Amino acid sequence: SSGLSIFKDLGLYVATITAGLSIHLLIVLPLILILIVKVHPLKHLRAIASAMVTAFSTSSSSATLPVTMKCVRDNVKVSNKTSSFVVPMGSTINMDGTALYECVGVLFIAQALGIPLDAGEQFIVVITALLASIGAAGIPSAGLVMLFIVTDAVGLQSDAVAIWVGSMLAIDRPLDMFRTMVNVSSDSVGAAVIAKSEGEKLYDE
């Protein structure tokens, strides 16, 4: 009923989210590792490779938690005291990939409906997406459900919003796999940062 043009719109949406997640995974997190942890990013990525693969295949940071804990303890050499506190907390509230996804999703829906969002409304989107991502469960496609909270915050409440969210659901699985991998990678970086601040010796130093 929407015509073939919807595929072009969804394609641009996928490209935008993929680019945003890639920038975070390949630029932002490596910079944190270089500047704060003082380690080469590839060394860290090799250490958590199995957790990243598990996150990508399951789309669930909660299901990946045991693997993430093992990688952080055995390969990154974060102490049990630090990892057992930071990693579970990160898997619950540190959903940066999900927050990015929800921001892009709401802006995409607003543009698709021809509704302009000014700077103030975009700021509301960012803050609400951050809070919604903290409350999102670590299960597949949980971020898509939380999207309705963010759309409501800026007054996007028509039936057309639900139609667009349904269209996004059709292509959400690969995006969910990618953003879960980003979430888990970020959790491991956070654990390394906290461990470094505590004076722990990492990566067999």
C-alpha positions as CSV (number, residue, x, y, z in Angstrom):
1,S,0.0,0.0,0.0
2,S,3.0,2.3,0.5
3,G,4.6,1.7,-2.9
4,L,8.2,0.8,-3.8
5,S,9.5,4.2,-2.6
6,I,9.4,2.9,1.0
7,F,12.4,0.7,0.2
8,K,14.5,3.8,-0.6
9,D,13.4,5.5,2.6
10,L,14.2,2.3,4.7
11,G,17.5,1.9,2.9
12,L,18.6,5.4,3.9
13,Y,17.4,4.7,7.4
14,V,19.5,1.5,7.5
15,A,22.5,3.3,6.1
16,T,22.3,6.1,8.6
17,I,22.1,3.7,11.6
18,T,24.9,1.5,10.3
19,A,27.1,4.6,9.8
20,G,26.3,5.9,13.3
21,L,27.0,2.5,15.0
22,S,30.2,2.1,12.9
23,I,31.5,5.5,14.0
24,H,30.9,4.6,17.6
25,L,32.4,1.2,17.4
26,L,35.4,2.0,15.2
27,I,36.2,5.6,16.2
28,V,34.7,6.6,19.6
29,L,35.4,3.4,21.6
30,P,39.0,3.0,20.1
31,L,39.7,6.6,21.1
32,I,38.6,5.8,24.7
33,L,40.9,2.8,24.7
34,I,43.9,4.7,23.3
35,L,43.5,7.8,25.5
36,I,42.3,6.4,28.8
37,V,43.2,2.7,28.9
38,K,46.5,3.2,26.9
39,V,46.1,0.0,24.8
40,H,45.8,-0.6,21.1
41,P,42.1,-1.1,20.2
42,L,42.8,-4.2,18.1
43,K,44.2,-5.9,21.2
44,H,41.0,-5.2,23.1
45,L,38.8,-6.3,20.2
46,R,40.6,-9.6,20.0
47,A,40.2,-10.1,23.7
48,I,36.4,-9.7,23.5
49,A,35.9,-11.2,20.0
50,S,33.8,-14.2,21.3
51,A,31.5,-11.8,23.2
52,M,31.0,-9.7,20.1
53,V,30.2,-12.7,18.0
54,T,27.7,-14.0,20.6
55,A,26.1,-10.6,20.9
56,F,25.8,-10.3,17.1
57,S,24.2,-13.8,16.8
58,T,21.8,-13.5,19.8
59,S,20.8,-9.8,19.7
60,S,20.7,-10.0,23.4
61,S,23.1,-8.3,25.8
62,S,21.6,-10.3,28.7
63,A,22.2,-13.7,26.9
64,T,25.7,-12.5,26.1
65,L,26.5,-11.5,29.7
66,P,28.2,-14.7,30.8
67,V,30.5,-14.6,27.7
68,T,31.3,-10.9,28.2
69,M,32.2,-11.6,31.8
70,K,34.5,-14.4,30.8
71,C,36.2,-12.4,28.1
72,V,36.7,-9.3,30.4
73,R,38.1,-11.5,33.3
74,D,40.2,-14.0,31.3
75,N,41.4,-11.9,28.3
76,V,41.3,-8.3,29.4
77,K,42.4,-9.4,32.9
78,V,39.9,-7.2,34.8
79,S,39.5,-8.3,38.4
80,N,36.5,-10.3,39.4
81,K,35.6,-7.4,41.9
82,T,35.4,-4.8,39.1
83,S,34.0,-7.0,36.3
84,S,31.2,-8.5,38.4
85,F,30.0,-5.0,39.2
86,V,30.6,-3.0,36.0
87,V,29.7,-5.5,33.3
88,P,26.2,-6.5,34.6
89,M,25.4,-2.9,35.3
90,G,26.6,-2.0,31.8
91,S,24.4,-4.7,30.2
92,T,21.4,-3.1,32.0
93,I,21.9,0.6,31.6
94,N,24.8,1.2,29.1
95,M,22.8,0.8,25.9
96,D,24.6,3.4,23.7
97,G,23.8,1.5,20.5
98,T,20.2,1.4,21.4
99,A,20.1,5.1,22.3
100,L,21.6,6.0,19.0
101,Y,19.2,3.8,17.2
102,E,16.2,5.3,18.9
103,C,17.3,8.9,18.1
104,V,17.7,8.0,14.4
105,G,14.4,6.1,14.4
106,V,12.4,9.0,15.7
107,L,14.0,11.5,13.4
108,F,13.3,9.1,10.5
109,I,9.6,8.7,11.4
110,A,9.2,12.5,11.8
111,Q,10.8,13.1,8.4
112,A,8.8,10.3,6.8
113,L,5.6,12.0,8.1
114,G,6.8,15.4,7.0
115,I,6.8,16.8,10.6
116,P,9.7,19.1,11.3
117,L,11.4,18.9,14.7
118,D,13.2,22.0,15.9
119,A,16.4,22.0,17.9
120,G,14.5,21.9,21.2
121,E,12.4,18.9,20.2
122,Q,15.5,17.1,18.9
123,F,17.1,17.7,22.3
124,I,14.1,16.1,23.9
125,V,14.5,13.2,21.6
126,V,18.1,12.7,22.6
127,I,17.3,12.9,26.4
128,T,14.3,10.7,26.1
129,A,16.1,8.1,23.9
130,L,18.9,8.0,26.5
131,L,16.4,7.3,29.3
132,A,14.4,4.9,27.3
133,S,17.6,2.9,26.3
134,I,18.5,2.6,30.0
135,G,15.0,1.1,30.7
136,A,15.1,-1.2,27.7
137,A,15.4,-4.9,28.4
138,G,18.5,-6.7,27.1
139,I,16.4,-8.9,24.7
140,P,16.0,-8.8,20.9
141,S,14.2,-5.8,19.5
142,A,13.5,-4.3,22.9
143,G,14.7,-0.9,21.6
144,L,12.0,-0.9,18.9
145,V,9.2,-1.2,21.6
146,M,10.8,1.6,23.6
147,L,10.6,3.8,20.4
148,F,7.0,4.6,21.1
149,I,8.0,6.3,24.4
150,V,10.4,8.6,22.4
151,T,7.8,9.4,19.7
152,D,5.2,10.3,22.4
153,A,7.7,12.7,24.0
154,V,7.7,14.9,20.9
155,G,4.0,14.5,20.0
156,L,4.2,11.8,17.3
157,Q,1.1,9.8,18.2
158,S,-0.8,9.2,15.0
159,D,-1.6,5.8,13.5
160,A,1.0,6.5,10.8
161,V,3.7,6.3,13.5
162,A,2.7,2.7,14.2
163,I,2.7,1.9,10.5
164,W,6.3,3.2,10.1
165,V,7.4,1.4,13.3
166,G,6.0,-1.8,11.7
167,S,7.9,-1.2,8.6
168,M,11.1,-0.7,10.7
169,L,10.4,-4.0,12.5
170,A,10.5,-5.8,9.1
171,I,14.2,-4.9,8.7
172,D,15.2,-4.6,12.4
173,R,16.9,-7.9,13.0
174,P,20.3,-7.2,11.4
175,L,20.3,-3.7,12.9
176,D,19.5,-5.2,16.3
177,M,22.4,-7.6,15.9
178,F,24.8,-4.8,15.2
179,R,23.6,-2.5,17.9
180,T,23.8,-5.3,20.5
181,M,27.4,-5.9,19.5
182,V,28.1,-2.2,20.0
183,N,26.4,-2.3,23.4
184,V,28.5,-5.3,24.5
185,S,31.7,-3.8,23.2
186,S,31.0,-0.6,25.1
187,D,30.4,-2.5,28.3
188,S,33.8,-4.2,28.0
189,V,35.5,-0.8,27.3
190,G,33.7,0.6,30.4
191,A,35.0,-2.3,32.5
192,A,38.6,-1.7,31.1
193,V,38.3,2.0,31.9
194,I,37.2,1.4,35.5
195,A,39.8,-1.3,36.0
196,K,42.5,1.1,34.8
197,S,41.3,3.8,37.1
198,E,41.6,1.3,40.0
199,G,45.3,0.6,39.1
200,E,44.7,-2.9,37.8
201,K,47.2,-4.5,35.4
202,L,45.4,-5.3,32.2
203,Y,46.2,-7.5,29.1
204,D,49.0,-9.3,30.9
205,E,51.0,-6.1,31.5
